[in-house]
């Protein structure tokens, strides 16, 4: 099974555009926020901190996700949505044989969702790898879960 969240890229670009427009609007109507504090520099720092928190939280959540379980291996890829074609600074790739998968777990936080793989390495130790699946629709997460459950079920069966 193959799936990804490529359709969400336009939405994230729009969110970044709105954030930039918001920053420009806040900069032009800066005097309207003078009621926050009597010190204009402190008001500027509060607005800047709020904008940076919002910007970096969107940056941390917005990741491209690709899942491919066709063939003998499972390939899972996370990378940044913006500038990822030129700079792979946020890329996280995992490729493993299907028979090495021990378990998996989806975790749902308030604004962040993750998928954790538990994989047995060649020495018999269990390795844990976590991927960001926040921008994957619920339907696709269910399909991924069904695919992974099938793989784990086949691995648990005793071979004659």
C-alpha positions as CSV (number, residue, x, y, z in Angstrom):
1,X,0.0,0.0,0.0
2,X,1.2,3.5,-0.9
3,X,0.0,6.7,0.5
4,X,1.2,10.3,1.2
5,X,-0.1,13.7,2.1
6,X,1.0,15.7,-0.9
7,X,-2.4,17.5,-1.2
8,X,-1.8,19.3,2.1
9,X,1.2,21.3,0.7
10,X,-1.0,24.0,-0.7
11,X,-2.8,24.4,2.6
12,X,0.5,24.9,4.4
13,X,1.8,27.4,1.9
14,X,-1.5,29.3,2.4
15,X,-1.0,29.2,6.2
16,X,2.5,30.6,5.8
17,X,1.1,33.3,3.5
18,X,-1.5,34.2,6.1
19,X,1.2,34.4,8.8
20,X,3.3,36.7,6.8
21,X,0.2,39.0,6.1
22,X,-0.6,38.9,9.8
23,X,3.0,40.0,10.6
24,X,2.7,42.9,8.2
25,X,-0.7,43.9,9.6
26,X,0.6,43.7,13.1
27,X,3.6,45.8,12.2
28,X,1.4,48.5,10.6
29,X,-1.1,48.7,13.4
30,X,1.4,48.3,16.1
31,X,0.1,51.4,18.0
32,X,-3.3,49.7,18.5
33,X,-1.6,47.3,20.9
34,X,-0.3,50.0,23.1
35,X,-2.8,49.1,25.8
36,X,-0.9,45.8,26.6
37,X,1.9,47.7,28.3
38,X,3.1,51.2,28.7
39,X,6.5,50.4,27.3
40,X,6.3,50.2,23.4
41,X,9.4,48.0,23.3
42,X,7.8,45.4,25.6
43,X,4.7,45.5,23.5
44,X,6.8,44.8,20.4
45,X,8.5,41.8,22.2
46,X,5.2,40.3,23.3
47,X,3.8,40.5,19.7
48,X,7.1,39.2,18.3
49,X,7.1,36.3,20.7
50,X,3.5,35.4,19.9
51,X,4.2,35.5,16.2
52,X,7.3,33.4,16.5
53,X,5.6,30.8,18.7
54,X,2.8,30.5,16.1
55,X,5.2,30.4,13.2
56,X,7.5,27.7,14.6
57,X,4.6,25.6,15.8
58,X,3.3,25.5,12.2
59,X,6.8,24.8,11.0
60,X,7.2,21.8,13.4
61,X,3.8,20.3,12.6
62,X,3.9,20.7,8.8
63,X,5.7,17.7,7.4
64,X,5.3,15.6,4.3
65,X,4.6,11.9,5.0
66,X,5.0,9.0,2.7
67,X,4.3,5.3,3.5
68,X,5.0,2.4,1.1
69,X,4.5,-1.2,2.1
70,X,4.6,-2.7,-1.4
71,X,7.2,-5.4,-1.8
72,X,9.5,-6.9,0.8
73,X,10.4,-3.7,2.6
74,X,8.4,-0.9,4.3
75,X,9.5,2.6,3.5
76,X,8.4,5.5,5.6
77,X,9.5,9.1,4.9
78,X,9.0,12.4,6.7
79,X,10.4,15.7,5.3
80,X,9.7,19.3,5.4
81,X,7.0,20.7,3.1
82,X,8.7,24.0,2.2
83,X,12.1,24.0,0.4
84,X,12.3,20.2,0.7
85,X,13.1,19.8,-3.0
86,X,16.3,21.8,-2.6
87,X,17.3,21.2,1.1
88,X,16.6,17.9,2.8
89,X,17.5,19.3,6.3
90,X,14.3,17.9,7.8
91,X,14.2,14.5,6.2
92,X,13.7,11.3,8.3
93,X,13.6,8.1,6.3
94,X,13.1,4.5,7.6
95,X,13.4,1.4,5.5
96,X,13.1,-2.0,7.0
97,X,12.1,-5.6,6.1
98,X,8.5,-6.5,6.9
99,X,9.5,-9.4,9.1
100,X,11.4,-7.1,11.5
101,X,8.3,-5.1,12.5
102,X,7.4,-5.9,16.1
103,X,4.6,-3.3,16.8
104,X,3.5,0.2,16.0
105,X,1.5,2.8,17.8
106,X,-0.4,6.0,16.8
107,X,-0.3,8.7,19.4
108,X,-2.8,11.6,19.3
109,X,-1.9,14.7,21.2
110,X,-4.0,17.9,21.0
111,X,-2.4,19.4,17.9
112,X,0.2,16.7,17.1
113,X,-0.1,13.1,15.9
114,X,2.8,10.6,15.7
115,X,3.4,7.1,14.5
116,X,5.9,5.0,16.3
117,X,7.5,1.8,14.9
118,X,9.1,-0.8,17.0
119,X,11.6,-2.7,14.9
120,X,13.9,-5.6,15.8
121,X,17.4,-5.1,14.5
122,X,19.9,-7.8,13.5
123,X,21.2,-8.2,17.1
124,X,17.7,-8.8,18.4
125,X,17.3,-5.4,20.1
126,X,14.2,-3.3,19.6
127,X,14.6,0.0,17.9
128,X,12.0,2.7,18.2
129,X,11.4,5.2,15.4
130,X,8.8,8.0,15.5
131,X,7.2,9.9,12.6
132,X,5.0,13.0,12.4
133,X,1.6,12.1,10.9
134,X,-0.3,15.2,12.0
135,X,-1.3,16.2,8.5
136,X,-2.5,12.7,7.4
137,X,-6.3,12.5,7.1
138,X,-8.0,10.1,9.5
139,X,-9.0,7.8,6.7
140,X,-5.4,7.3,5.5
141,X,-4.2,6.8,9.1
142,X,-6.8,4.0,9.3
143,X,-5.5,2.4,6.1
144,X,-1.9,2.6,7.3
145,X,-3.0,1.1,10.6
146,X,-4.7,-1.8,8.8
147,X,-1.6,-2.4,6.6
148,X,0.7,-2.4,9.6
149,X,-1.6,-4.6,11.7
150,X,-1.6,-7.2,8.9
151,X,2.2,-7.1,8.8
152,X,2.5,-7.5,12.6
153,X,-0.1,-10.3,12.5
154,X,1.9,-12.2,9.9
155,X,5.1,-11.7,12.0
156,X,3.5,-13.1,15.1
157,X,2.2,-16.3,13.4
158,X,4.5,-19.2,14.2
159,X,6.1,-20.6,11.0
160,X,5.9,-24.4,10.7
